[in-house]
Amino acid sequence: MGSDAEALKDQGNAFFRDGNFLKAAALFTQAIRLDPENAVLYSNRCAAMLRLKRAKKALGDAEKCTTLRPEWAKGHFRLGCVLEELGRHSDALAAYRKASDCDSAVAKDLG
């Protein structure tokens, strides 16, 4: 990640921690413009959008995140959260299971 995108991500994370989800989302958007292949940025913006009750916008970020990093558990967890918020419970369960499978695969690699 470029240093400018990293700085924007860090600023966004600080605003997120302070509860300013709109400002956090805006900073993550700026970071994505600089580093559009970074799954973490989409994951972070997804979390901010969920806190803003913008689940439909969050869905696109969650899907992009899992496309960029298909074996990253956190991306699938975020997708599950969004799908649950949208009332798509069976899809959410599948995403949570995928997150669990990814975590299990990592644990096996480390063990």
Salt bridges, closest charged atoms under 4 A:
GLU6 OE2 - LYS9 NZ 3.57
ASP10 OD1 - LYS9 NZ 3.90
ASP61 OD1 - ARG45 NH2 2.66
GLU71 OE2 - LYS98 NZ 3.76
ASP91 OD2 - ARG88 NH2 3.07
